[in-house]
Amino acid sequence: MTRRKANGNSGAEAPQGARRATEGASAPLGPERGRYSSARKADAVIRLLRGEDLDTVSREYGVAAATLSQWREEFLEAGRVGLKTRQNTAQDDEVVRLKMLIAELTIDKECLEEIVRVHEARLPLGKRRSKS
């Protein structure tokens, strides 16, 4: 059996009238540690893009200014990608694959031509045609 303290509180409870350390302080808008939702990140970035001070937003969200700057850059890059006028198709992917194959075959052909040239240069009589 567990024993209770004389005042009736268990060891995990604070004494009556005690305040928590965070009471009255402005709590961060996100988790103290861990991950932030994409919506929360977007809200923070939009505030920055509207001209709010980086340090102010950083304090309110409980996130380092460098992290907010990184979120802003990622947000803007995603916007750039989203504004692309043309998306790659399966045909585009096939063209890229075939161009790579052509490049490999061209290199192989050039290597083989060089091997033949070196081999023919070593022959004692060089290139000769038959007299038929």
PLY file of the C-alpha trace (Angstrom):
ply
format ascii 1.0
element vertex 132
property float x
property float y
property float z
element edge 131
property int vertex1
property int vertex2
end_header
0.00 0.00 0.00
1.13 3.54 -0.65
1.24 6.08 2.12
-0.07 9.60 1.74
1.54 12.64 3.27
-0.03 14.18 6.32
-1.68 16.98 4.31
-3.55 14.44 2.17
-1.62 15.17 -1.04
0.25 12.50 -2.90
3.89 13.19 -3.78
2.97 14.22 -7.37
0.55 16.98 -6.38
1.59 20.53 -5.56
0.64 21.99 -2.18
-2.56 23.99 -2.07
-2.06 27.59 -3.20
1.15 26.85 -5.11
1.41 28.24 -8.63
2.83 26.45 -11.60
5.96 28.05 -13.07
4.20 28.76 -16.38
1.07 30.33 -14.91
0.74 33.94 -15.90
3.58 33.66 -18.44
2.79 33.65 -22.11
3.11 30.06 -23.28
4.56 29.32 -26.71
2.00 28.76 -29.45
3.50 25.40 -30.34
4.93 22.40 -28.55
7.96 23.11 -26.38
9.83 20.29 -28.04
9.13 18.14 -31.02
7.36 18.75 -34.27
5.17 21.57 -35.45
2.23 21.02 -37.79
2.48 22.34 -41.31
-0.42 24.70 -40.56
1.41 26.18 -37.56
4.59 26.57 -39.62
2.63 28.25 -42.43
1.01 30.64 -39.94
4.42 31.65 -38.59
5.89 32.10 -42.07
2.93 34.16 -43.28
3.34 36.46 -40.29
6.99 36.92 -41.26
6.10 37.58 -44.89
3.59 40.20 -43.78
6.42 42.06 -42.09
6.25 41.03 -38.45
9.53 41.02 -36.55
11.44 37.73 -36.68
12.38 37.89 -33.00
8.81 38.56 -31.93
7.41 35.63 -33.91
10.28 33.46 -32.70
9.47 34.17 -29.04
5.73 33.68 -29.50
6.18 30.30 -31.18
9.06 29.21 -28.96
11.23 28.50 -32.02
14.74 29.68 -32.85
14.96 32.51 -35.37
17.16 30.32 -37.58
14.41 27.67 -37.66
11.83 30.26 -38.68
14.14 31.51 -41.43
14.55 27.94 -42.68
10.76 27.45 -42.70
10.39 30.68 -44.68
12.92 29.52 -47.31
11.23 26.10 -47.61
7.83 27.79 -47.93
9.04 30.10 -50.70
10.78 27.26 -52.58
7.61 25.16 -52.47
5.74 28.14 -53.89
8.24 28.41 -56.75
7.82 24.72 -57.56
4.05 25.08 -57.43
4.16 27.87 -60.00
5.92 25.77 -62.62
3.90 26.03 -65.81
4.68 22.53 -67.05
4.95 19.31 -65.10
7.10 16.39 -66.24
5.17 13.65 -68.01
5.94 9.96 -68.47
7.09 10.81 -71.98
9.60 13.34 -70.59
10.95 10.71 -68.22
11.33 8.25 -71.12
13.20 10.85 -73.18
15.64 11.42 -70.31
16.15 7.65 -69.91
16.81 7.19 -73.64
19.25 10.12 -73.75
21.20 8.53 -70.92
21.24 5.21 -72.80
22.51 6.95 -75.96
25.26 8.62 -73.94
26.37 5.28 -72.46
26.36 3.57 -75.86
28.33 6.44 -77.42
31.00 6.13 -74.74
31.15 2.36 -75.25
31.50 2.82 -79.03
34.33 5.35 -78.63
36.16 3.04 -76.21
35.83 0.10 -78.59
37.08 2.18 -81.53
40.14 3.16 -79.49
40.81 -0.49 -78.56
40.60 -1.48 -82.23
42.94 1.36 -83.24
45.53 0.35 -80.62
45.22 -3.33 -81.54
45.64 -2.64 -85.28
48.69 -0.46 -84.60
50.38 -3.43 -82.90
49.92 -5.78 -85.83
53.20 -6.34 -87.67
51.79 -5.67 -91.14
49.24 -3.06 -90.22
46.00 -2.91 -92.18
46.03 -4.90 -95.43
43.39 -5.94 -97.81
43.35 -9.26 -99.49
44.27 -9.35 -103.20
41.23 -11.22 -104.35
0 1
1 2
2 3
3 4
4 5
5 6
6 7
7 8
8 9
9 10
10 11
11 12
12 13
13 14
14 15
15 16
16 17
17 18
18 19
19 20
20 21
21 22
22 23
23 24
24 25
25 26
26 27
27 28
28 29
29 30
30 31
31 32
32 33
33 34
34 35
35 36
36 37
37 38
38 39
39 40
40 41
41 42
42 43
43 44
44 45
45 46
46 47
47 48
48 49
49 50
50 51
51 52
52 53
53 54
54 55
55 56
56 57
57 58
58 59
59 60
60 61
61 62
62 63
63 64
64 65
65 66
66 67
67 68
68 69
69 70
70 71
71 72
72 73
73 74
74 75
75 76
76 77
77 78
78 79
79 80
80 81
81 82
82 83
83 84
84 85
85 86
86 87
87 88
88 89
89 90
90 91
91 92
92 93
93 94
94 95
95 96
96 97
97 98
98 99
99 100
100 101
101 102
102 103
103 104
104 105
105 106
106 107
107 108
108 109
109 110
110 111
111 112
112 113
113 114
114 115
115 116
116 117
117 118
118 119
119 120
120 121
121 122
122 123
123 124
124 125
125 126
126 127
127 128
128 129
129 130
130 131
